[in-house]
């Protein structure tokens, strides 16, 4: 019994020590906003889209790119139709994109598709000032490229954006994703930007200056979470990822638990891969000047949820053993376990609820659903425990997530 208490206290102290700095992020995200650059010049932007069987949604994305307030003559769209079995390529060409078709069943994943696309563009002599990476299911606010270009003109070489969702109100799963990305935008990346440390690229909606692509000799990040790998590698090279709060992107979230499990299994495995590849390098920077960004990324990729899983396993085993051999301790153990679970739920609920309140006007859903899904958000987050535990032991490969919400920007903005 005493051993169990010590282990639980140790794990609790570890989490507080490791992630207490994010309380500062929360306060900064609530009370301060980063400055928005004013002066701009027109840069030539290449929009890069890697698409696999995205015929149903890519047309709406391309329409939102064409409807930008940024001058169209400075923007070209390139699509890598990656191992497609539908008419993604034809739909993209019809909408005015330059399309390269790729068929490679061995090197599978977004990183390989980006490498292919950039190599093809270089071979055709297509060089741009910056490259905007999007997913086929995205939609862009009409000022998106204009706002990202302001950050580019201010000297930032890697820029990520505000990630909103097309389908917050579909169910508790899509809302769980949505709240996580909204929180990441407001209370992680915006706070990081305000405090002058590095932000993190999150999947889609990021811009990279030509000099970064040239320094890296194209795209060289191929782990299951190529976005996090790119972020960590860039920070280790001395780069700083910026955040543009006024560049708003909408993307589609999974609505079935099986899809969600598959996707988050890849994310969990990918973070483990990044930790294995870069964790030691990040650790070696601690204590040096300007090392906080490395510490922040180390905490981001560290598989801390494994400790949570072990804690649950240990407490569950204690309940079973007590029930069988020492029932006198059973009530106390169950009470402590229930109290710990309640504290975790409340912490996650407050995290989601604060995000809902602060981003209320930007969330495209009814008020009832916004409140309802604040209560289900902790449940969604707790399902990461079995997902990550499975990723430890299972071989995980990149698999496409089906997207079929074909809505225009105006339709998404209609609250449902």
Protein Blocks (a to p, Z undefined) as FASTA:
>chain_A
ZZmmmmmmmmmmmmmmmmmmmmmmmmmmmmpccdddfbdcddddddddddehillmmmmm
mmmmmmpfbdfklpccddddehiabfklmmmmmnopacdddddfklgcjklmmmmmmmmm
mmnopacfbdcdddfkbccdfklmmmmmmmmmnopabdcdddddfklmlpmmlmmmmmmm
mmmmmmmmmmmmmnopacddehiapacdfklmmmnnpaabfbfblmlmmmmmmmmnopac
dddfklccdddddfbfklmmmmmmmmmmmmmmmmmmmmmmmmmmgopahklmmmmmmmmm
pcfklmmmmmmmmmmmmmmmmmmmmmmlmmmmmmmmmmmmmmmmmmmmmmmmmmmmmmmm
mpgcdfklmmmmmmmmmmmmmmmmmmmmmmmmpccdddddddfbdcdfklmmpcZZ
